[in-house]
């Protein structure tokens, strides 16, 4: 399988980035081809629906999403909502201006969420973003996702219950992507 893992946090101490790395390592160890892109390493311009489509990193993200059998979207939660990096990424790759004809790479993609937040109360904070992907691009959303808060970690290692959730989430992501 060809899978793309997108880390969308801009924080240097990002737990969602660790989730992205853990997922990429586990999937790669199973023999899958993984493209891991991180907004800190491969930044994107702010969306403006004009010249930003020409930015070389936009093309890199578009290609990685377009070629993927499944996409894993790792994102942080701030102030009860997903971080702005994920929304900007989707805006830049969701449509592409070709003399005002628009094309998108997200259509019909299998999408799995790996979410890091501060409070357990934000467990569903990614749902508006997920609903947009489902409604606008007909993405199929993995019903399993990881939501990890500070107490779910020991250093950069997930505690066993959340680690089991990650394993189940990845197994379902693979099952959906294979179908």
C-alpha positions in Angstrom: 0.0 0.0 0.0 1.0 3.6 -0.7 0.2 5.7 2.4 0.8 9.4 3.1 1.2 10.6 6.6 0.8 14.4 7.1 2.0 16.0 10.2 0.3 19.4 10.5 1.5 20.9 13.7 3.9 23.8 13.7 4.9 23.3 17.4 8.5 22.2 18.0 7.2 19.9 20.9 4.3 18.5 18.9 2.7 15.3 20.2 0.8 14.9 16.9 4.1 14.9 15.1 5.2 12.0 17.4 1.9 10.2 16.5 2.7 10.8 12.8 6.2 9.3 13.2 4.9 6.3 15.2 2.3 5.6 12.6 4.8 5.9 9.7 7.3 3.6 11.4 4.7 0.9 12.2 3.3 1.0 8.7 6.7 1.0 7.1 7.8 -2.0 9.2 4.8 -3.9 7.8 6.2 -3.3 4.3 4.0 -0.4 3.1 5.4 2.5 1.2 5.1 5.6 3.3 5.4 9.3 2.4 5.8 11.4 5.6 5.4 15.1 5.2 5.8 17.5 8.1 4.7 21.2 7.9 7.7 22.1 10.0 10.1 20.6 7.6 8.2 21.3 4.4 6.2 24.5 5.1 3.3 25.8 3.1 2.4 29.4 2.3 -0.8 30.9 3.7 -3.8 30.1 1.5 -4.9 33.0 -0.7 -6.7 31.3 -3.7 -4.3 32.8 -6.1 -0.5 32.4 -6.5 0.0 30.0 -3.6 -1.0 27.1 -5.8 2.3 27.6 -7.6 4.4 27.1 -4.5 6.6 24.0 -5.0 5.7 22.6 -1.6 2.0 22.7 -2.5 2.8 20.5 -5.5 4.7 18.1 -3.3 1.8 17.7 -0.9 -0.7 17.4 -3.8 1.3 14.7 -5.4 1.7 12.8 -2.1 -2.1 12.9 -1.4 -3.0 12.1 -5.0 -0.8 9.0 -5.1 -1.9 7.7 -1.7 -4.2 4.7 -1.2 -4.8 6.3 2.2 -4.0 9.5 4.1 -3.2 9.7 7.8 -3.7 13.3 9.0 -1.9 14.0 12.3 -3.0 17.3 13.9 -3.1 19.2 17.2 -6.1 20.6 18.9 -5.9 24.2 20.2 -8.8 26.1 21.7 -11.3 23.3 21.1 -10.5 23.1 17.4 -7.9 21.6 15.1 -4.7 23.6 14.5 -4.7 26.0 11.5 -2.0 24.1 9.7 -4.3 21.2 8.8 -7.0 23.6 7.4 -4.4 25.5 5.4 -3.1 22.3 4.0 -6.5 21.2 2.9 -7.3 24.6 1.4 -4.1 24.5 -0.6 -4.5 20.9 -1.8 -8.3 20.8 -1.9 -8.6 22.8 -5.0 -6.1 23.8 -7.6 -6.7 26.7 -10.0 -6.1 25.8 -13.6 -7.4 28.9 -15.3 -10.2 28.9 -12.7 -11.1 25.3 -13.4 -10.6 23.6 -10.0 -9.3 20.1 -9.4 -8.8 18.4 -6.0 -6.6 15.6 -4.8 -8.7 14.7 -1.8 -11.7 13.1 -3.6 -12.5 9.6 -2.5 -9.5 9.3 -0.2 -9.5 7.1 2.9 -8.6 9.5 5.8 -7.5 8.5 9.2 -7.0 11.0 12.1 -4.2 11.0 14.6 -5.0 13.8 17.1 -3.1 15.2 20.0 -4.9 17.5 22.5 -4.6 19.0 25.9 -7.9 17.9 27.4 -10.0 14.8 27.0 -13.0 17.1 26.4 -11.6 18.0 23.0 -12.0 14.3 21.8 -14.2 15.3 18.9 -12.6 18.6 18.0 -11.5 17.3 14.6 -15.1 16.4 13.6 -15.8 19.7 11.7 -12.6 19.2 9.7 -13.6 15.6 9.1 -17.1 16.5 8.0 -15.7 19.0 5.5 -13.5 16.3 4.0 -16.4 13.9 3.8 -18.9 16.5 2.4 -16.7 18.4 0.1 -14.4 15.6 -1.2 -16.4 12.5 -0.5 -13.6 11.1 1.7 -14.2 7.9 3.5 -13.3 8.5 7.1 -11.8 5.8 9.3 -14.2 5.3 12.2 -11.2 4.6 14.4 -8.9 7.5 15.3 -6.3 8.2 18.0 -6.8 11.0 20.4 -3.9 11.4 22.9 -3.5 13.9 25.7 -0.5 14.5 27.9 -1.3 11.8 30.4 -1.4 9.2 27.6 2.4 9.5 27.1 5.5 8.4 28.9 8.2 10.5 27.1 7.6 9.8 23.4 6.0 6.4 24.1 2.2 5.9 24.2 0.8 4.2 27.3 -0.6 0.7 26.5 -4.3 1.6 26.1 -3.6 4.4 23.6 -0.9 2.3 21.9 -3.5 -0.5 21.4 -5.8 2.2 19.9 -3.1 3.3 17.5 -2.6 -0.3 16.4 -6.3 -0.8 15.8 -6.6 2.5 14.0 -3.8 1.6 11.7 -5.2 -1.9 11.0 -8.5 -0.4 10.0 -6.8 2.3 7.9 -5.0 -0.5 6.0 -8.2 -2.6 5.6 -10.1 0.4 4.2 -7.3 1.4 1.9 -6.9 -2.1 0.5 -10.5 -2.2 -0.4 
